[in-house]
Amino acid sequence: MRSFAEAAVQNFIARDEVTERVMAVVTAFEKVEQAKVTPTAHFGNDLGLDSLDTVELCMAIEEEFCIQIPDAEAEKIFSVEDAVNFVATHPQAK
């Protein structure tokens, strides 16, 4: 018989893997200068992306991790770190 504690355990992706994959998605984005991509890079201030670019990037992250990012959450993602924080705590991320 399974305990409640076992049932509550989530299978989240390791944070290091999430960081690596998010950085790969950002680096692959055609408007981004690869050398500027860091774990703390801000999409607008550091990478020169506008709001439409950020939406496209969030869509690419959704595709990479097989998740949906609600609009209200996507509006809070301004950096690699923000994206990593969202994905690392998303229970359906693959």
N, C-alpha and C positions, 0 to 999 in steps of 0.2 A: 504494500500500500504506500502511495506517495504522500509525503507530508506537504503541508501548505508551503513551507519554506522552499522545497524543491520546485513546486509549481510556480513560485514567484521569480525564480532565477531566469534572467533574460540572457540571451546569447548575443551580446553586443560585439561589434567588430572592435578589435584592439585599436586603441587611439593612434598608435604609431602607423598602423596600416591605413587608417582613415586619413591621417595627415599626408602620407605618401600618395595616396590615390587622389585626394583633393588637389594637391599640388600638381600632380600629373595632368588633371583636367584643366586647371588654370594655365599651366605651361603650354598645353596644346591649343589654347584659345588663340586664334590668329592675330588678335590685336594686342597681345601681351608680349613684352620683351622678356624672354626666358630668364635672363640674368637677374631680373628684379623680383622674381617669385621667391618668397620666403614664407615660413610658417606664420609670420605676423603681417604679411603684406596686405595693405588696405587696397581694395579694388579701385577706388577713385583716386585717392591721394598718392599711392605708390605706383599703381599700374596704369593710371590714366583712363580707366574705364568709366563710361557714363551709365546712367540708370538702365538704359536698354541693354547695354552689354552685360550688366550685372544680372538682369533677368535671364538673358541667354545662358550665362554661366550657371545660374541656379538650375536651369532646365538640364544642362549638361551633367550637373551633379546628381540631379534626380535620376537621370538615365544610368549613370555610372553605378549608383547604389540601389537601383530599383525601388525608389521611394517617391512619395509625393511630398512636396514642401508647400504647406498652405501659404496663401498670399500674405497673411498676417505675419508668418514666420519669415518668409522670403524678404519682406521689407526690413527685417532686422539683420540680414546677412550682408555685411559690408567688407568682410575680409576673409582671408584663408582661415584664420582662427575661428571666426564666427561660423563658417561652414563646417569646419571640423567639429566644433562643439555641438552643432545641431545633429550632424550625422552620427557622431559617437554615442549620442543618447537616444537615437531612434531605434526602437526595437525591431523594426522590419528591414533595416538596412542590411544589404547583402554584399 
